[in-house]
C-alpha cells in the first residue's frame, strides 16, 4: 500500500516538555473571527452547539404549535382555529418534533462529544460535518417557509396516500413536505456517514470497541440505521412528488396505484427512525447516569449489545403501524411477535440503569432527576407500546389518543428527558458554565408534572374512543374533563420548558468558571478544559480502559491510560487515524481547514429544491450545474491535505 | 498500549484504502444500495399485489439490454485495469483505462436512451411505465454521475496528481463505478429477466 517515502515518525512529547505546543495547535485549529470565519467553521464543537441551539429553536416552535392545538381542544365545540389551520398545526408539530428537533438535537450532542470522548481532534469529515448542519438548517427553513405561503403540510407527519395526492390536497402544502424531506435526508445521511467513519477511524490509540462509551454505541447504531432506512423515505417522497407533479399513479387508489405501498415505504423508514431518535439519547443516559451514581454502569456489555440488537430488530417491526390496514393474518402475527421481542433489549437497558442507581451512591441533581424521569417514562411508554404491539388491541386503539399518549411518552420520555438531563450534565463542557441547580429543580419538577398531567389522561381519552387529528369534539361523550386536564398539563409543560430557557440565559450571562471535571467523571471529554480548546487534545491520548480518569481508584483496573504524553501532530492541522478493530495508530491525517464551500453548496441546493417546488425547471437545471461545480471545487485534491502525488513536505 | 506501539512510523495523508474517503464511499454505497433495494421492493410489490398483469406485453426484450449489460460489465474491467496502473505509477495506462471506461459508459447511456425511445409507452401511461423509467432513470443518473467522476479523475491524472501512493480518489471513483455496475445487474435481472420467470 504505502512505501517509506510518505511515512513519518510522529513526534511523541510530554506536555511538560513542550509548553509551546498548545499555542501552536491553537493557531492551526482556531476558526477565524468574523462572518466568513463563522460560516466557514468546521470545528465539531461549534457545529455541535449550532445543532443543539437550532434544534431547541425548532422544539420551541413545535411546542408553540402544540399549545395552540391544546387550546383548541380545551373544550368541546371550540372554534379557536379552523379545521384547515388545525391540520397544518398538528402536521407541522409532528414534522418539527420528529425530524427537526429529535434527531438533530442528538446529532448536536454526538457532534460535540464524539471526538472528545474518542480522544480525537475532530470528526472524520469536518467539512461534511459543516455541510450536514447547513443542510439541516436550510431544509428546516424550507419546510417552515410553507407557513409564509399559507400552505403548511396538512396531512399529518405520516402523510398517508391517497389523501396526500393532488386531487385531495391540491395546494403546495405536501410539495413543501415531500421536497423538504428529501432535502433533509441529505443532511441526515451525510451526518450518519460521518459518525460511522469517525467511530471506525478516529478513536484514540487503545480505545477498542469494548472501551467506547455507550453514547458512541447508541449513535453508531443509529447512524448505521439511518444509512439503511433514510433511502426508503426519500424514495417514498420522491414517488409521491412524481404523483403530485407529473400525474403518475404510484400511490393512488385507482389506475394500478398502491396506496399501501406508501405506508410500507414510510414505516420501513419511520419505525427504525423511532429507535434512531432514542438510542443516542439512551446512550447519553447510560454514560451520564452512572457518573452521577459514582460507579461504572451495571452490565456494560449487555447494554451495548442491547443497543445494537434494538436497532437491528427495529427494522423488522414496521408493519405494526399497519395492523388496521387488513394485512394478511400471518404478517400481522409476525410483526406483532417481533414487536413483543423488541421489548427485551429495552428492558435489559432499563434494568441496567435501575441496578446502577440501586448499587451506586447517587448525587441528586437536576441531571439525575431528569434521568430518573427518563426511566420512569420509558417504562410507561414501553408498556403502552407492548399493549399496542398486540394486533387485536391495536385494532381498537389505533388512531386514538391512546397512541398519541404512547408516542409522547416514548419520544418526550426517552428523547427530551434524556436530552435535558444531558444538557444539564454537559452544559459546563459546552459553555464553561454550570446551569443553576435551584432553578433546575423547579425546571425539572414543573416539566415532569406538566408532562404527565398532559399525557397520562390521554390514555383514557383514547380508550374512551376519541380519535386523533380531529379538530374538535362534541360535548356529549364526556371528553371535556380529560381534555381540559391535558391542556392545563401542556401549559404547565410549556412553563417548565420556559424555565429551562431562563436558566440557560442566566447561566450564559455569568463568567466561565466551570471546572474541567465538575462531576468527577471518568471519560476523556472531562480531561480537557471547559470549554475545550479548538484542537481538543494537545497530545493524542492513549487509552487502556473504559474509565481513563478513574483508573487510580478502581480496584480491577485493566491498564494505565496515558493522557499527558503522546503524539504531538503539530505540523498544521493533523489528526490520528487508528485501525478499526484494535485501535492501533494507522495513519497521520491532514485535516482540512475551514471552508466556505459547505455553506455555498447548501445555498445552491436550496435554490435547486425551491426551483423544483415552483416547477421552474431551467432554474433547477442551472442549479444542478452549480452543485457540480461546488462539489468539484470541494473535492479537488489538495497538496496541503496530502492528496496529490507531490509530498507535502518540501 | 505500550510506548513501543507509538514508536512505529506511520503513513502521512491519504494512502490507499486507509484514507477516510475510502471508508466514506463505503457508507455511500451502503445507503445507495438501500435506495435501489427499496426501488426494486416497490417494483416487486406492484408486480405481486397488482390486479392482472403488471408488466405490459410485449415483455421487455434482450436485443439492446443484453449487449448493454455486457458493455457495462466490460467497463468495470477497464476501470480496474486503469486503477491497477496507478499502483505502478503508469500514468498512460491510468489515462487509457479511464478513457476506455468513459467511452464504454457513454455507449451504455446512449443505448439506454435508444431503448427508452423505442418503448411503446410514455412515462406516465401506467404504473409500470412510470416505475420502469424511474428505476432505469435512477440507475442512468448514477451512471452519469459516475461518468462525471471518471472525467474529473482523468483531468486529475492528466495534471499529474496520482502516483503509486497518492491515488485514493481513483480507488474511490473506481469502486463507485463497480457499484453502479453491480446495481445494473440487479435492475437488469428484475426488469428484464423476472417477467419471463412469471413475475409480471
Interface residues (C-beta under 8 A of the other chain):
Chain A: X1 X2 X3 X4 X5 X6 X7 X8 X9 X10 X12 X124 X125 X128 X189 X192 X193 X196 X197 X200 X201 X205 X206 X227 X228 X229 X230 X231 X232 X234 X235 X239 X242 X246 X247 X248 X249 X250 X255 X256 X257 X258 X260 X261 X264 X265 X268 X542 X543 X544 X566 X567 X577 X584 X585 X586 X587 X588 X589 X590 X628 X632 X635 X637 X641 X642 X643 X644 X645 X648
Chain B: X1 X3 X5 X6 X7 X8 X9 X10 X11 X12 X13 X14 X15 X16 X17 X18 X19 X20 X23 X24 X27 X28 X30 X31 X32 X34 X35 X37 X38 X39 X41 X42 X45 X46 X49 X50 X51 X54 X123 X124 X126 X127 X128 X130 X131 X134 X148 X152 X156 X160 X161 X162 X163 X164 X165 X166 X168 X169
